[in-house]
Amino acid sequence: MSRPPLSASTAATQQPSGAVRPAASAARAPAERRTLVVGRGISLQGTVQDAERLVVEGTVEAGMIHATELAISVGGVFKGGIEVEDAEIAGTIDGTLTVRGNLIVRDTGRVLGKANCRRLTVEDGGQITGEIKMMTDQPKPPAPAPTPAPDTSV
């Protein structure tokens, strides 16, 4: 699995005039996101903060993590809780997973525990063991009935 090259500076961009402006995090290209890669053979326990993209090739045990994207590679294991926009699982996740967008479980992927997602794709061979809950947009409360105007006729 190859990764895109990391740029020297993702915190700021150089303007032609020489001025430096901060890069907008929402507008960053995927290669410029703050990415934490836990490589094969590496184990991480504890808290992860400020990672926009988490790539798990080894083992991660953590409390609740908030990120934009989660990718668990074949052989990667995540234990704990995580809330993300999108997730692609080719390894194993054991815990609580909340995906506000797309959850993709690859043919080698295993989801154990609880998963909440808006959209779900499971390839042939992918496994889900536990509880899956599909999130829906909250229905808007019904508009209050218009109150009739008082009768002012005499």
Rosetta blueprint (number, residue, H / E / L):
1 M L
2 S L
3 R L
4 P L
5 P L
6 L L
7 S L
8 A L
9 S L
10 T L
11 A L
12 A E
13 T E
14 Q E
15 Q L
16 P L
17 S L
18 G L
19 A L
20 V E
21 R E
22 P E
23 A L
24 A L
25 S L
26 A L
27 A L
28 R L
29 A L
30 P H
31 A H
32 E H
33 R L
34 R L
35 T E
36 L E
37 V E
38 V E
39 G L
40 R L
41 G L
42 I L
43 S E
44 L E
45 Q E
46 G E
47 T L
48 V L
49 Q L
50 D L
51 A L
52 E L
53 R E
54 L E
55 V E
56 V E
57 E L
58 G L
59 T E
60 V E
61 E E
62 A E
63 G E
64 M E
65 I E
66 H E
67 A L
68 T L
69 E E
70 L E
71 A E
72 I E
73 S L
74 V L
75 G L
76 G L
77 V E
78 F E
79 K E
80 G E
81 G E
82 I E
83 E E
84 V E
85 E L
86 D E
87 A E
88 E E
89 I E
90 A L
91 G L
92 T E
93 I E
94 D E
95 G E
96 T E
97 L E
98 T E
99 V E
100 R E
101 G E
102 N E
103 L E
104 I E
105 V E
106 R L
107 D L
108 T L
109 G L
110 R E
111 V E
112 L E
113 G E
114 K E
115 A E
116 N E
117 C E
118 R E
119 R E
120 L E
121 T E
122 V E
123 E L
124 D L
125 G L
126 G L
127 Q E
128 I E
129 T E
130 G E
131 E E
132 I E
133 K E
134 M E
135 M L
136 T L
137 D L
138 Q L
139 P L
140 K L
141 P L
142 P L
143 A L
144 P L
145 A L
146 P L
147 T L
148 P L
149 A L
150 P L
151 D L
152 T L
153 S L
154 V L
